[in-house]
Amino acid sequence: MFRNFKMVSRVIFGRGSFDQLAEILAAQTGGKDPSAVFIVDQIFKDRPLRERIPAGSRDMILWADTTDEPKTSVVDQMTAQVRDRFERLPDAVVGIGGGSVMDLAKAVSLMLTNPGSAADYQGWDLIKNPAVYHVGIPTLSGTGAEVSRTTVLTGPQKKLGINSDHTVFDQIVLDPELLAGVPIDQWFYTGMDCYIHCVESLTGTYLNAFSQAYGEKAMDLCREVFLEDPPDGEDKLMMASYCGGMSIAYSQVGVCHALSYGLSFVLGLHHGIGNCVAFDYLEEFYPEGVAEFRRMMEKHQIELPRNLMAQVDDAGLEKMIDVALVLEPLWENALGKDWKRIMTRDKIRTLYQRM
């Protein structure tokens, strides 16, 4: 049975396209003044982009603290704030920021139309009601969150996405100008999320011509950006993120992402850093990818955090393993249907202990 997956229905790409946001929102309401919730990375609170956000008196801006990974509790808090502010549902939810903000915007748009806590929907296809119209505007590139059907959240018991066709953005705005000025380490870690997506997708057992076509293009773009420094690097990285996200839409990620979820849940590592930390120890599974990744690190003088497990006790390590093992589709994509025989708790424990 082939999976009939949903894609982002509308995409704008180009430098300066952010300034079309007001027009996009007005079109959603037939030209009437829309009511919108803007969820924005708080880093822009004192930056010029703030003045370009088309927020009027009927709108609401929620500044997102991205110090930590997105949590179900934060989604619930934001959803309650929106419900308190509006007598009826807002016309739109707009996320402006990196992958964490994209995930928060997607999650809030879902929880405004579905009862309970965001933690109730961590899993696959548990959402019943369509989300509020939602728009994604990335200011970092690599996660693929702008095109994915998941919003990755850390809950009370696990780190797991709300995976649903209703999660997918209705509109995305890809403006490469928004990537200017990103610190080198953040740029690298987020971009490597895309690179690692591609390695895992292109070597996985779920690989097919659809995911391969997008994955190979994303990989080529990542190599240009991180090994050659092209003058239009922001444009190419933004398209790499888009294509990388599309590649895993019809396949999956693998060993690195599964281990990264455990690192994030217990240590609070951001997703991109967690991926890089884990990937550096996975020559057994991705020898060519790890070697190329290390060349990219050397070129950009990136030093990964080391000896992370020194701060993790036995209970924390066991929780890491629990969180990683929940992600069964990732393990199956990486290792096949017999993955449980290969990837035992002892094997995962050994991999973590190396970090």
Summary of the structure (lengths in Angstrom):
residues: 355
radius of gyration: 19.5
end to end distance: 39.4
largest distance: 59.4
contacts: 1257
relative contact order: 0.11
helix: 52%
strand: 12%
